[in-house]
Amino acid sequence: MNKWYAMLPACLLWTALAAPGLAGAADPQVRVYLDGKPIKFEVQPILDNGTTLVQFRPIFEKIGLTVGWDEATQTVTGTKDDLSIKLVIDDTDAYINERLNELELAPRLVEGNTFVPLRFVSEASGKEVTWDGKSMSVHIKSPSDSTGPGNSGGTTGGGSKPGGGDSGTKPGSGTDTTKPDKGDYTYPNGDRYTGQMVNGYPEGRGKLYNLGGKLLFDGTMSNGLPGDGHLKSYHENGQLEFDGNLRNGVRTGSGKQYTSTGSLLFDGTFSVGEREKGTLYYDNGDKYTGPFDNDKPSGAGKLVYKNGDVYEGDFFDGRREGKGTYTTIKGEKLVGDFKNNMMNGIISHYDKKGTLLSVSEFSNDVLIRKVDMGNGNTTLPNTNPSAQPDRVKLENERYDKLVNSIRDNYNQNKKQLEDQIAQIRKDNPGTYSSQAEYNKALKEAEMKQTDISSRLNSLAGDYSKAAEAAKAELNKQLTNVQTLITQIHAKGSAQQRIEALRDQLNFLRDNYNNELKRANDQHLEIIKQLK
């Protein structure tokens, strides 16, 4: 069953906590609450360019995740029931149940502590997250249970009296606290919803658009996700992938599917997320019409080949299997048993007038015995006309091989750079999280050194016992701060090397995207010429 999140991953690619306008705040003390109770951290949360980062172990444990840490790969994991979250230090690639998501900020090591994006982890585990800019606080809320008895008068009506509803399904007698209002909501990945809202979250009739303004869904939202209505999803290159009906968050009813090149792939009906009945268009020009099972042709259907030949009969698991009739474009017919797309059993051969020409026995398309029923020897036609080499198929194979090569090369180079960053952090514990943090620490130490030197100069002509004692203490402080400055310079050197490697990662990512675009554009042009 293809749930909504399997069809439109864009709506679930949650990013880190965004708090616009706070990038320049000085030493913000961010507080984090789970269901109204504060979460204690050994090291204070970090607010970096509007993204809140927190120690991973306290937040993972509080939201019920089993914590895992792989020192060799610098990988953080959190698991619970059927949920798996995986993050890697200094890597913006994160995984929810092995599905790739891109983070705005990568997890990092700060003075030996692992920090992770708070919103991503919380929402991936099903929590609701809100930001209060006035109090500089993050509020994490567990989803409420709306199915139990007496839930504020039930799910369809409000109730000011406890137990006003019947097992959470009938309206109560009080005020309706779930009455929808109209409004707008922007998901962390940029998708935008406009329509009915309940408690500030999409619920009821509305429309959902992606970041580029394309319509994704028009219908009824449920718990912030599309429920019943009309759905559109898109390939990574922006081409329309699906256009059809959704019911209970699953493709159900009429719909169309398209290839990444814009060609019609399927036109028919869906049931609980899978093809039910309709026409499937193959990239080699063949066309199947009939029922489906597990998204593959199964049952009594019709296959029209590109050369005009037709097979009508039984299908199983996408193949001709069972009783069937193969009719050539010239009108000849082969009637009998098929298995795994091949003649397998007794096959009767007729001419276009319906005259029986021969009866043959086949095993996996191999002729065992043939009896001619008329005058002279007859030749049976080929029943696999599409088995010949197809130029479109060859181009698709070339394109897939090229894309895999580009991706493998990118991943290999990316890992090398990330390994270098991890090694620098390992060799230089306490490395600053950013150049700004380094500059801040250095400035504070230098200001302290200047202040101590100024005090010593003011006591230069004073030889009293009190002055001598004060100068001794100040000289000790001066030595300590000079040692600190030396240490800061050493950490700053490591930080500069990390920043340089990060720049290389950004360049590598941009080059990777450009290579993919060139390969895709070339592929589309070749396919266009071949068709």
Buried (B, 14 or more C-beta within 10 A) or exposed (E): EBBBBBBBBBBBBBBBBBBEEBEEEEEBEBBBBBEEEEBEBEEEBBBBBBBBBBBBBBBBEBBBBEBBEEEEBBBBBBBBEEBBBBBBBBBBBBBBEEEEBEBBBBBBBBEEBBBBBBBBBBBBBEBBBEBEEEEBBBBBBBEEEEEEEBBBBBBEBBBEEEBBBEEBEBBBEBEBBBEBEEBEBEBBBEBBBBBBBBEEEBBBBBBBBBEEEEEBBBBBBBEBBBBBBBBBBBBEBEBBBBBBBBBEBBBBBBBBBBBBBEEEBBBBBBBEBBBBBBBBBBBBBBBBBBBBBEBBBBEEBBBBBEEEBBBBBBBBEBBBBBEBBBBBEEEBBBBBBBBEBBBBBEBBBBBEEEEBBBBBBBEEBEEEEBEBEEEEEBEBBEBBBBEEEBEBEEBBEBBEEBBEEBEEEBEEBBEEBBBBBBEBBEEBEEBBBBEEBBBBBBEEBBEBBEBBEEBBEEBEEEEEEEBEEBBEEBEEBBEEBEEBBEEBEEBBBBBEBBBEBBEBBEEBEEEBEEBBEEBBEBBBEBBEEEE
